[in-house]
Amino acid sequence: MGNPYVYKIINKNNEFYFGVRWSYEGTPNTDLWKNYFTSSSLIKKIISKEGIDFFTPIIIKVFENKEDALKLEYDLIKENFNKQECLNRALGKCTIWDETLRKKVSESVKKLWKNEEYRLRGSMKSSGINNHNFKINPWRNVNSDIKSWKLVVEIYKDSIIEKWDFSVYGFGRAFLVKKYGIAQGTARSFIKLMKNNWNPLLDSDFLLFLNQDTRVS
């Protein structure tokens, strides 16, 4: 098994993409851009149109473990994420859910659940008590960003035309926030709605919301 490595690819428009790789045979030099062409659906789409020679691959660093490789990938993407030339749509592959981390999270949840106040707050939230947003549409959430929701029709049309797949890595909150400048809460709610086949153009309450200057109480 080859050593984990962090790479960067740059295209002829000076756009770039950072990635990490750890499950492969051979060496980084015999793997990157020979057997492996990223997991990004966006990069694959560009390659299908322009060809693999449109990008130049660079191996940034080789590691002994994937944790260190993931950290460098995250740091590089975070540093460059807001640049127009950066093609990354999410902040790396993030957390490695190994058995140690799963156990740690499980123990933390069990510890919280022993707290009676924590259980009470959860029960009240689920029942709607003191929850002003209980069972209301997300665009009517008291904390929602109106300007972001006003852009949702445009985003929805783009998602249909470009055939976005929200189950695929890369089409997440960070992608929407970067591409359209919307609030993270709006991005999260929009993705959840889209996974349930929501169409804003057929939602009477959402259309009413779009034509209002303020929320309906």
Secondary structure, DSSP 8 states (H G I E B T S, - for coil): ----EEEEEEETTS-EEEEEE-S-SS-HHHHBTTTB--S-HHHHHHHHHH-GGGEEEEEEEE-SSHHHHHHHHHHHHHHHTTSTTB---SS-S-----HHHHHHHHHHHHHHHT-HHHHHHHHHHHHTTT-TTTTS-GGG-TT--HHHHTTHHHHHHHHHHTT--TTSTT-SHHHHHHHH---HHHHHHHHHHHTTT--GGG-HHHHHHHT-SS---
